[in-house]
Amino acid sequence: MSRPFAIVLGAAVWTGGVASPTLRRRAETAAALYLAGKVDGIVATGGIGVYPPSEAEVLRDLLTARGVPEGAVILETRSRSTMENIAFAAALLPEGSRLVLVSDAWHLPRARLIARRLKLRAEGAAPPLRGARPLFTARAILREIAAVVALALRLGG
């Protein structure tokens, strides 16, 4: 049985193309999965947010700097939401591929719900919280609670 592919869900790129701490933590987690032989390849997701370049391009650079061969990284540069991250990335992979969604622990429940809705087989992998600011983390958790409720309402409960 082939190994799954990692899909790294995008996060902010700051002015000058600097990766946010969230994006860096996700890249570190995906690189560790690849280098440990737990995934066959990595899809870096995310379009251009407030500042260029795309989240996916910044992710690729972070991944290759951590030893992931550029040929193992697939770019998905159009997405602007978690739903698009997952749907657009899955479309780049062989049908029926197993997935490991790489995101923060508070984001993974919604991401996995979206994957399930898209009929995708997905596990989750989250970076450790080291380096995450407490206020940012608290706001992110509250945002995700609201987002899960909104998603459930859109999906019909």
GROMACS elastic network, one bead per residue, 0.5 to 0.9 nm:
[ bonds ]
;  ai    aj funct       b0    kb
    2    39     6  0.87594   500
    2    40     6  0.77348   500
    2    97     6  0.85792   500
    2    98     6  0.85274   500
    3    37     6  0.83682   500
    3    38     6  0.65507   500
    3    39     6  0.52770   500
    3    40     6  0.55646   500
    3    41     6  0.88061   500
    3    97     6  0.85792   500
    3    98     6  0.73390   500
    3    99     6  0.87564   500
    4    38     6  0.74197   500
    4    39     6  0.50348   500
    4    40     6  0.60572   500
    4    41     6  0.77951   500
    4    97     6  0.64061   500
    4    99     6  0.50216   500
    4   100     6  0.64973   500
    4   122     6  0.87899   500
    5    34     6  0.89657   500
    5    38     6  0.86429   500
    5    39     6  0.51416   500
    5    40     6  0.54510   500
    5    41     6  0.51298   500
    5    42     6  0.57279   500
    5    43     6  0.73519   500
    5    93     6  0.82419   500
    5    97     6  0.71569   500
    5    98     6  0.64032   500
    5    99     6  0.50013   500
    5   100     6  0.61011   500
    5   101     6  0.85543   500
    6    30     6  0.67051   500
    6    33     6  0.80222   500
    6    34     6  0.81772   500
    6    39     6  0.62065   500
    6    40     6  0.78256   500
    6    41     6  0.63174   500
    6    43     6  0.61330   500
    6    44     6  0.84525   500
    6    98     6  0.87479   500
    6    99     6  0.57485   500
    6   101     6  0.58515   500
    6   102     6  0.66572   500
    6   125     6  0.89160   500
    7    30     6  0.81769   500
    7    41     6  0.87150   500
    7    42     6  0.58187   500
    7    44     6  0.62565   500
    7    45     6  0.71491   500
    7    85     6  0.82389   500
    7    86     6  0.73428   500
    7    89     6  0.69409   500
    7    90     6  0.82694   500
    7    99     6  0.68567   500
    7   100     6  0.61073   500
    7   102     6  0.59486   500
    7   103     6  0.87881   500
    8    23     6  0.89446   500
    8    26     6  0.66861   500
    8    27     6  0.72195   500
    8    29     6  0.89914   500
    8    30     6  0.68509   500
    8    42     6  0.71633   500
    8    43     6  0.61659   500
    8    44     6  0.52177   500
    8    45     6  0.60273   500
    8    46     6  0.88356   500
    8    56     6  0.86200   500
    8    59     6  0.82415   500
    8    85     6  0.84037   500
    8    86     6  0.89565   500
    8   100     6  0.83730   500
    8   101     6  0.60916   500
    8   103     6  0.65103   500
    9    23     6  0.85220   500
    9    26     6  0.78290   500
    9    43     6  0.87007   500
    9    44     6  0.70720   500
    9    45     6  0.55874   500
    9    46     6  0.70025   500
    9    56     6  0.88057   500
    9    82     6  0.69302   500
    9    85     6  0.61463   500
    9    86     6  0.75850   500
    9   101     6  0.70703   500
    9   102     6  0.61126   500
    9   103     6  0.57968   500
    9   111     6  0.88212   500
   10    13     6  0.89645   500
   10    22     6  0.89300   500
   10    23     6  0.66776   500
   10    26     6  0.84046   500
   10    44     6  0.72744   500
   10    45     6  0.52321   500
   10    47     6  0.80435   500
   10    55     6  0.56797   500
   10    56     6  0.67360   500
   10    59     6  0.79206   500
   10    79     6  0.86575   500
   10    80     6  0.86614   500
   10    81     6  0.85172   500
   10    82     6  0.80349   500
   10    85     6  0.73169   500
   10   103     6  0.81861   500
   11    19     6  0.82810   500
   11    20     6  0.72033   500
   11    21     6  0.89808   500
   11    22     6  0.63983   500
   11    23     6  0.51682   500
   11    24     6  0.89787   500
   11    26     6  0.86523   500
   11    45     6  0.88654   500
   11    46     6  0.73405   500
   11    49     6  0.88928   500
   11    55     6  0.65383   500
   11   103     6  0.89618   500
   12    18     6  0.88626   500
   12    19     6  0.67797   500
   12    20     6  0.55796   500
   12    21     6  0.86260   500
   12    22     6  0.74938   500
   12    23     6  0.66264   500
   12    49     6  0.70195   500
   12    50     6  0.81812   500
   12    51     6  0.85365   500
   12    55     6  0.68365   500
   13    16     6  0.83357   500
   13    17     6  0.57989   500
   13    18     6  0.56501   500
   13    20     6  0.55984   500
   13    23     6  0.76816   500
   13    48     6  0.82511   500
   13    49     6  0.70478   500
   13    50     6  0.75832   500
   13    51     6  0.62261   500
   13    52     6  0.72346   500
   13    53     6  0.76620   500
   13    54     6  0.76205   500
   13    55     6  0.60868   500
   13    58     6  0.75958   500
   14    17     6  0.56427   500
   14    19     6  0.60642   500
   14    20     6  0.62152   500
   14    49     6  0.89195   500
   14    50     6  0.76862   500
   14    51     6  0.60170   500
   14    52     6  0.81810   500
   15    18     6  0.61862   500
   15    19     6  0.88967   500
   15    50     6  0.81152   500
   15    51     6  0.55452   500
   15    52     6  0.76898   500
   16    51     6  0.72358   500
   16    52     6  0.74926   500
   16    53     6  0.85588   500
   17    51     6  0.66164   500
   17    52     6  0.58291   500
   17    53     6  0.58754   500
   17    54     6  0.84254   500
   17    55     6  0.88009   500
   17    58     6  0.72176   500
   18    58     6  0.78129   500
   19    22     6  0.78917   500
   19    23     6  0.58220   500
   19    24     6  0.61813   500
   19    55     6  0.80452   500
   19    58     6  0.66030   500
   19    59     6  0.79491   500
   19    62     6  0.84803   500
   20    23     6  0.52293   500
   20    24     6  0.63126   500
   20    25     6  0.87480   500
   21    24     6  0.50098   500
   21    25     6  0.61478   500
   21    26     6  0.86500   500
   21   131     6  0.74722   500
   21   132     6  0.74727   500
   22    25     6  0.52433   500
   22    26     6  0.63233   500
   22    27     6  0.86889   500
   22   103     6  0.86064   500
   22   104     6  0.78731   500
   22   131     6  0.88616   500
   22   132     6  0.75736   500
   23    26     6  0.51996   500
   23    27     6  0.61811   500
   23    28     6  0.86856   500
   23    55     6  0.81328   500
   23    58     6  0.85584   500
   23    59     6  0.71677   500
   23    62     6  0.89513   500
   23   103     6  0.87811   500
   24    27     6  0.50948   500
   24    28     6  0.61902   500
   24    29     6  0.87067   500
   24    59     6  0.77513   500
   24    62     6  0.71258   500
   25    28     6  0.51386   500
   25    29     6  0.63237   500
   25    30     6  0.87683   500
   25   103     6  0.86405   500
   25   104     6  0.85094   500
   25   126     6  0.87166   500
   25   127     6  0.58812   500
   25   128     6  0.78341   500
   25   129     6  0.85515   500
   25   130     6  0.88426   500
   25   131     6  0.85522   500
   26    29     6  0.51661   500
   26    30     6  0.62632   500
   26    31     6  0.86112   500
   26    59     6  0.86095   500
   26   102     6  0.62343   500
   26   103     6  0.58668   500
   26   104     6  0.73232   500
   26   125     6  0.89645   500
   26   126     6  0.73047   500
   26   127     6  0.60832   500
   27    30     6  0.51423   500
   27    31     6  0.60299   500
   27    32     6  0.85178   500
   27    44     6  0.87267   500
   27    59     6  0.61743   500
   27    60     6  0.83630   500
   27    62     6  0.62579   500
   27    63     6  0.59005   500
   27    66     6  0.86339   500
   27   102     6  0.83817   500
   27   127     6  0.88838   500
   28    31     6  0.51651   500
   28    32     6  0.61512   500
   28    33     6  0.87043   500
   28    62     6  0.78681   500
   28    63     6  0.72476   500
   28    66     6  0.74711   500
   28   127     6  0.76350   500
   29    32     6  0.51660   500
   29    33     6  0.63399   500
   29    34     6  0.88084   500
   29   102     6  0.72274   500
   29   103     6  0.87085   500
   29   125     6  0.75239   500
   29   126     6  0.70343   500
   29   127     6  0.55195   500
   29   128     6  0.85850   500
   30    33     6  0.50976   500
   30    34     6  0.62986   500
   30    35     6  0.86338   500
   30    39     6  0.87444   500
   30    42     6  0.72318   500
   30    63     6  0.76725   500
   30   102     6  0.65667   500
   30   125     6  0.82672   500
   30   127     6  0.87936   500
   31    34     6  0.51282   500
   31    35     6  0.59998   500
   31    36     6  0.84143   500
   31    42     6  0.84015   500
   31    62     6  0.87165   500
   31    63     6  0.57819   500
   31    64     6  0.83589   500
   31    66     6  0.64855   500
   31    67     6  0.74335   500
   31    68     6  0.62398   500
   32    35     6  0.51663   500
   32    36     6  0.59762   500
   32    37     6  0.86003   500
   32    38     6  0.86179   500
   32    66     6  0.85649   500
   33    36     6  0.52727   500
   33    37     6  0.64390   500
   33    38     6  0.52243   500
   33    39     6  0.61161   500
   33   125     6  0.89205   500
   34    37     6  0.51538   500
   34    38     6  0.57471   500
   34    39     6  0.51881   500
   34    40     6  0.68583   500
   34    41     6  0.67645   500
   34    42     6  0.75760   500
   34    68     6  0.70755   500
   34    72     6  0.87756   500
   35    38     6  0.75912   500
   35    39     6  0.84138   500
   35    67     6  0.76412   500
   35    68     6  0.69675   500
   36    39     6  0.80607   500
   37    40     6  0.71690   500
   39    42     6  0.74561   500
   39    99     6  0.86254   500
   39   100     6  0.80208   500
   40    72     6  0.75493   500
   41    71     6  0.85472   500
   41    73     6  0.61007   500
   41    74     6  0.76545   500
   42    72     6  0.62033   500
   42    74     6  0.61527   500
   42    75     6  0.86212   500
   43    56     6  0.82784   500
   43    60     6  0.88649   500
   43    72     6  0.84539   500
   43    73     6  0.57552   500
   43    75     6  0.58557   500
   43    76     6  0.68247   500
   43    89     6  0.63585   500
   43    90     6  0.86704   500
   43    92     6  0.83879   500
   43    93     6  0.87302   500
   44    55     6  0.78412   500
   44    57     6  0.75141   500
   44    58     6  0.87343   500
   44    59     6  0.59587   500
   44    60     6  0.64145   500
   44    73     6  0.67373   500
   44    74     6  0.61243   500
   44    75     6  0.51672   500
   44    76     6  0.60549   500
   44    77     6  0.81150   500
   44    85     6  0.88819   500
   44    89     6  0.80410   500
   45    54     6  0.85395   500
   45    55     6  0.65529   500
   45    57     6  0.83274   500
   45    59     6  0.78590   500
   45    74     6  0.85481   500
   45    75     6  0.63224   500
   45    77     6  0.60228   500
   45    78     6  0.79733   500
   45    79     6  0.68934   500
   45    84     6  0.89673   500
   45    85     6  0.56511   500
   45    86     6  0.81701   500
   45    88     6  0.83898   500
   45    89     6  0.68524   500
   46    49     6  0.81812   500
   46    54     6  0.61387   500
   46    57     6  0.82629   500
   46    59     6  0.88615   500
   46    75     6  0.85208   500
   46    76     6  0.63416   500
   46    77     6  0.51630   500
   46    78     6  0.63051   500
   46    79     6  0.50313   500
   46    80     6  0.62565   500
   46    81     6  0.79331   500
   46    82     6  0.89004   500
   46    84     6  0.86037   500
   46    85     6  0.63400   500
   47    52     6  0.87688   500
   47    53     6  0.80717   500
   47    55     6  0.56344   500
   47    56     6  0.65739   500
   47    57     6  0.86321   500
   47    76     6  0.74619   500
   47    79     6  0.50388   500
   47    80     6  0.58478   500
   47    85     6  0.88864   500
   48    51     6  0.65874   500
   48    52     6  0.54838   500
   48    53     6  0.58461   500
   48    55     6  0.61860   500
   48    56     6  0.84681   500
   48    77     6  0.73779   500
   48    78     6  0.76967   500
   48    79     6  0.84122   500
   48    80     6  0.78621   500
   49    52     6  0.67342   500
   49    53     6  0.81424   500
   49    54     6  0.68778   500
   49    55     6  0.74647   500
   49    80     6  0.76316   500
   51    54     6  0.79551   500
   52    55     6  0.79405   500
   53    56     6  0.82418   500
   53    57     6  0.64979   500
   53    58     6  0.68854   500
   54    57     6  0.52971   500
   54    58     6  0.65158   500
   54    59     6  0.86480   500
   54    77     6  0.61585   500
   54    78     6  0.84073   500
   55    58     6  0.52246   500
   55    59     6  0.60991   500
   55    60     6  0.86617   500
   55    77     6  0.73143   500
   56    60     6  0.61499   500
   56    61     6  0.87198   500
   56    74     6  0.88021   500
   56    75     6  0.58442   500
   56    76     6  0.62222   500
   56    77     6  0.56748   500
   56    78     6  0.89816   500
   57    60     6  0.50545   500
   57    61     6  0.63911   500
   57    62     6  0.87362   500
   57    75     6  0.70394   500
   57    76     6  0.86758   500
   57    77     6  0.75239   500
   58    61     6  0.51679   500
   58    62     6  0.62936   500
   58    63     6  0.86548   500
   59    62     6  0.50332   500
   59    63     6  0.60434   500
   59    64     6  0.85758   500
   59    75     6  0.89235   500
   60    63     6  0.50716   500
   60    64     6  0.60959   500
   60    65     6  0.84322   500
   60    68     6  0.87963   500
   60    70     6  0.73786   500
   60    73     6  0.65792   500
   60    74     6  0.82571   500
   60    75     6  0.75248   500
   61    64     6  0.52990   500
   61    65     6  0.60527   500
   61    66     6  0.86571   500
   61    70     6  0.86132   500
   62    65     6  0.51436   500
   62    66     6  0.64064   500
   62    68     6  0.89568   500
   63    66     6  0.51384   500
   63    67     6  0.66396   500
   63    68     6  0.54802   500
   63    69     6  0.80809   500
   63    70     6  0.81219   500
   63    73     6  0.80507   500
   64    67     6  0.50819   500
   64    69     6  0.58299   500
   64    70     6  0.59589   500
   64    73     6  0.84332   500
   65    68     6  0.72578   500
   67    70     6  0.88665   500
   68    71     6  0.83508   500
   68    72     6  0.68012   500
   68    73     6  0.77009   500
   69    72     6  0.54288   500
   69    73     6  0.71819   500
   70    73     6  0.54075   500
   70    74     6  0.83311   500
   71    74     6  0.75680   500
   74    89     6  0.85511   500
   74    92     6  0.80201   500
   75    89     6  0.82345   500
   75    92     6  0.89521   500
   76    79     6  0.71103   500
   76    85     6  0.76859   500
   76    88     6  0.68571   500
   76    89     6  0.60264   500
   76    92     6  0.80648   500
   77    80     6  0.88422   500
   77    85     6  0.89039   500
   78    84     6  0.80997   500
   78    85     6  0.82550   500
   78    88     6  0.78621   500
   79    82     6  0.78570   500
   79    83     6  0.82611   500
   79    85     6  0.52174   500
   79    86     6  0.86256   500
   79    87     6  0.88067   500
   79    88     6  0.69413   500
   79    89     6  0.87945   500
   80    83     6  0.83690   500
   80    84     6  0.63224   500
   80    85     6  0.70822   500
   81    84     6  0.51719   500
   81    85     6  0.60226   500
   81    86     6  0.87093   500
   82    86     6  0.63084   500
   82    87     6  0.85515   500
   82   110     6  0.85957   500
   82   111     6  0.66547   500
   82   114     6  0.81179   500
   83    86     6  0.54776   500
   83    87     6  0.60922   500
   83    88     6  0.83713   500
   83   111     6  0.75467   500
   83   114     6  0.63501   500
   83   115     6  0.81171   500
   84    87     6  0.50422   500
   84    88     6  0.55365   500
   84    89     6  0.78876   500
   85    88     6  0.56626   500
   85    89     6  0.59503   500
   85    90     6  0.84814   500
   86    89     6  0.52320   500
   86    90     6  0.59837   500
   86    91     6  0.85894   500
   86   101     6  0.82941   500
   86   111     6  0.78381   500
   86   114     6  0.77908   500
   86   115     6  0.67652   500
   86   118     6  0.86821   500
   87    90     6  0.52881   500
   87    91     6  0.63310   500
   87   114     6  0.88166   500
   87   115     6  0.78692   500
   87   118     6  0.73261   500
   88    91     6  0.52243   500
   88    92     6  0.68521   500
   89    92     6  0.53520   500
   89    93     6  0.70285   500
   90    93     6  0.53400   500
   90    94     6  0.79690   500
   90    95     6  0.79726   500
   90    97     6  0.80476   500
   90    99     6  0.84354   500
   90   120     6  0.81387   500
   91    94     6  0.77398   500
   91    95     6  0.78077   500
   92    95     6  0.88383   500
   93    96     6  0.83961   500
   93    97     6  0.67210   500
   94    97     6  0.57402   500
   96   120     6  0.74094   500
   96   121     6  0.77841   500
   97   120     6  0.79818   500
   97   121     6  0.74689   500
   98   120     6  0.74661   500
   98   121     6  0.53397   500
   98   122     6  0.61203   500
   98   123     6  0.82039   500
   99   120     6  0.76466   500
   99   121     6  0.60706   500
   99   123     6  0.62258   500
   99   124     6  0.82276   500
  100   121     6  0.85439   500
  100   122     6  0.54361   500
  100   124     6  0.52120   500
  100   125     6  0.65216   500
  101   108     6  0.74628   500
  101   111     6  0.75089   500
  101   112     6  0.75926   500
  101   115     6  0.89715   500
  101   122     6  0.65141   500
  101   123     6  0.61272   500
  101   125     6  0.61170   500
  101   126     6  0.83778   500
  102   108     6  0.78036   500
  102   123     6  0.87958   500
  102   124     6  0.59796   500
  102   126     6  0.58176   500
  102   127     6  0.79314   500
  103   106     6  0.82667   500
  103   107     6  0.62765   500
  103   108     6  0.60650   500
  103   111     6  0.83835   500
  103   124     6  0.75123   500
  103   125     6  0.65671   500
  103   126     6  0.52783   500
  103   127     6  0.71702   500
  104   107     6  0.52742   500
  104   108     6  0.62719   500
  104   125     6  0.78583   500
  104   127     6  0.62039   500
  104   128     6  0.82333   500
  104   129     6  0.81724   500
  105   108     6  0.53808   500
  105   109     6  0.76611   500
  105   124     6  0.84382   500
  105   125     6  0.77686   500
  105   126     6  0.52310   500
  105   127     6  0.75102   500
  105   128     6  0.84933   500
  105   129     6  0.85591   500
  106   109     6  0.68526   500
  106   110     6  0.83268   500
  106   126     6  0.88188   500
  106   137     6  0.84347   500
  106   140     6  0.72559   500
  106   141     6  0.56420   500
  106   144     6  0.67242   500
  106   145     6  0.86854   500
  107   110     6  0.58792   500
  107   111     6  0.63180   500
  107   112     6  0.88043   500
  107   126     6  0.89367   500
  107   140     6  0.81385   500
  107   141     6  0.77670   500
  107   144     6  0.63154   500
  108   112     6  0.58537   500
  108   113     6  0.83357   500
  108   123     6  0.89772   500
  108   124     6  0.63163   500
  108   125     6  0.79634   500
  108   126     6  0.76672   500
  109   112     6  0.52734   500
  109   113     6  0.61704   500
  109   114     6  0.87039   500
  109   124     6  0.84994   500
  109   144     6  0.87327   500
  109   148     6  0.80805   500
  110   114     6  0.61905   500
  110   115     6  0.86249   500
  110   144     6  0.73852   500
  110   145     6  0.87984   500
  110   147     6  0.76030   500
  110   148     6  0.57297   500
  110   151     6  0.80689   500
  111   114     6  0.51134   500
  111   115     6  0.62423   500
  111   116     6  0.86616   500
  111   124     6  0.85339   500
  112   116     6  0.60732   500
  112   117     6  0.84937   500
  112   120     6  0.89082   500
  112   121     6  0.88288   500
  112   122     6  0.64668   500
  112   123     6  0.71590   500
  112   124     6  0.72346   500
  113   116     6  0.51018   500
  113   117     6  0.61788   500
  113   118     6  0.86785   500
  113   148     6  0.86030   500
  113   151     6  0.88432   500
  114   117     6  0.50003   500
  114   118     6  0.62716   500
  114   119     6  0.87010   500
  114   120     6  0.87406   500
  114   151     6  0.84707   500
  115   119     6  0.62931   500
  115   120     6  0.51581   500
  115   121     6  0.70876   500
  115   122     6  0.64905   500
  116   120     6  0.54388   500
  116   121     6  0.68245   500
  116   122     6  0.74620   500
  117   120     6  0.74996   500
  117   155     6  0.86001   500
  126   129     6  0.86494   500
  127   130     6  0.83518   500
  128   131     6  0.84916   500
  128   132     6  0.87033   500
  129   132     6  0.53890   500
  129   133     6  0.86107   500
  129   137     6  0.87922   500
  130   133     6  0.84997   500
  132   135     6  0.87732   500
  132   136     6  0.72470   500
  132   137     6  0.66002   500
  133   136     6  0.52943   500
  133   137     6  0.60657   500
  133   138     6  0.86675   500
  134   137     6  0.50171   500
  134   138     6  0.61092   500
  134   139     6  0.86292   500
  135   138     6  0.51310   500
  135   139     6  0.62174   500
  135   140     6  0.85201   500
  136   139     6  0.52015   500
  136   140     6  0.60382   500
  136   141     6  0.86105   500
  137   140     6  0.50126   500
  137   141     6  0.61429   500
  137   142     6  0.86585   500
  138   141     6  0.52028   500
  138   142     6  0.63221   500
  138   143     6  0.86312   500
  139   142     6  0.51439   500
  139   143     6  0.60733   500
  139   144     6  0.85904   500
  140   143     6  0.50117   500
  140   144     6  0.61290   500
  140   145     6  0.86654   500
  141   144     6  0.51010   500
  141   145     6  0.62743   500
  141   146     6  0.87886   500
  142   145     6  0.51518   500
  142   146     6  0.64538   500
  142   147     6  0.86395   500
  143   146     6  0.52517   500
  143   147     6  0.61085   500
  143   148     6  0.86809   500
  144   148     6  0.59638   500
  144   149     6  0.84674   500
  145   148     6  0.52702   500
  145   149     6  0.63438   500
  145   150     6  0.86816   500
  146   149     6  0.51830   500
  146   150     6  0.61537   500
  146   151     6  0.85837   500
  147   150     6  0.50136   500
  147   151     6  0.60082   500
  147   152     6  0.84990   500
  148   151     6  0.50235   500
  148   152     6  0.60601   500
  148   153     6  0.85707   500
  149   152     6  0.51121   500
  149   153     6  0.62322   500
  149   154     6  0.86782   500
  149   157     6  0.86195   500
  150   153     6  0.51330   500
  150   154     6  0.62228   500
  150   155     6  0.86225   500
  151   154     6  0.50410   500
  151   155     6  0.60871   500
  151   156     6  0.85521   500
  151   157     6  0.84236   500
  152   155     6  0.50517   500
  152   156     6  0.61404   500
  153   156     6  0.51066   500
  153   157     6  0.50106   500
  154   157     6  0.73513   500
